Every structure is written in structure tokens, then in C-alpha cells.
Amino acid sequence: MLFNGYNGIVDARERIGRFFEQVHNYKRPHSALGYLTPVEFEQQNLSELY
């Protein structure tokens, strides 16, 4: 095992999509988005359109 629970580069590449869906989009706030997660930012901006 390398690090972060991946069993090598092939395993990491196969699981990158899951990382973005579960961590990056839902849990990680971004300074460029006003410290909201991408999902929160999208929900906030969609509600402002309607």
C-alpha cells in the first residue's frame, strides 16, 4: 500500500472519480467559491435563478 489507502497508481486512477464525487464536490470548500463546496455553490446559485 502506498498512501491514502491506495494500492498503487492503477488503483488511484480507478478511484479518482469516486474521490471527486464524494470528497471534492461535497466536503472540500473552495476559496474561489466563497468557501463553499462546489455542491453548495451550485445549489445557492440555482436558487437565485428562480
Beta strands, then each sheet from edge to edge (+ up, - down):
end
